């Protein structure tokens, strides 16, 4: 699954929102780096991260 997403990002097919979940922080961090690399007009500081154990989903959706 992640390889298909990485391939799509590499081809410049960037979605407006990504929901990255799971315990594999490496996969999440790598995906974010690939998105940032594919979009030269943003930097990693522009990426919003939420811990859904601490932040209500309504707050996340409001930001999106």
C-alpha positions in Angstrom: 0.0 0.0 0.0 2.6 2.5 1.0 4.6 1.8 -2.2 1.7 2.7 -4.3 1.3 6.0 -2.4 5.0 6.7 -2.8 4.8 6.0 -6.5 1.9 8.3 -6.9 3.7 11.1 -5.0 6.8 10.5 -7.1 4.7 10.9 -10.2 3.5 14.3 -8.9 0.0 13.1 -8.1 -0.4 14.8 -4.8 -3.7 14.6 -2.9 -5.0 17.6 -1.0 -5.0 15.7 2.4 -3.3 12.6 3.6 -4.2 10.7 6.8 -1.2 8.8 8.0 -1.8 6.5 10.9 0.0 3.6 12.5 2.9 2.7 14.7 5.5 2.7 12.0 6.9 6.2 12.4 9.5 5.6 9.7 6.8 5.1 7.1 4.9 8.2 8.2 8.1 10.4 8.3 9.3 9.0 4.9 5.9 9.7 3.3 5.9 13.3 4.6 9.5 13.8 3.3 8.4 12.5 -0.1 5.4 14.8 -0.2 7.5 17.8 0.8 10.1 16.9 -1.9 7.4 16.6 -4.5 6.0 20.1 -3.6 8.9 22.6 -3.7 6.6 25.5 -2.6 6.1 23.9 0.9 8.5 22.9 3.6 8.2 20.4 6.4 7.2 23.2 8.8 4.0 23.6 6.8 2.9 20.0 7.6 0.3 19.7 10.4 0.6 16.7 12.7 -2.0 15.6 15.2 -2.0 12.9 17.8 -5.6 11.7 17.7 -5.3 10.4 21.3 -4.8 14.1 22.3 -6.7 16.0 19.6 -10.4 15.6 18.8 -11.0 14.6 15.2 -13.3 17.6 14.9 -10.3 19.9 15.4 -8.3 18.0 12.8 -11.1 18.2 10.2 -11.4 21.9 10.9 -7.8 22.4 10.0 -8.1 20.4 6.8 
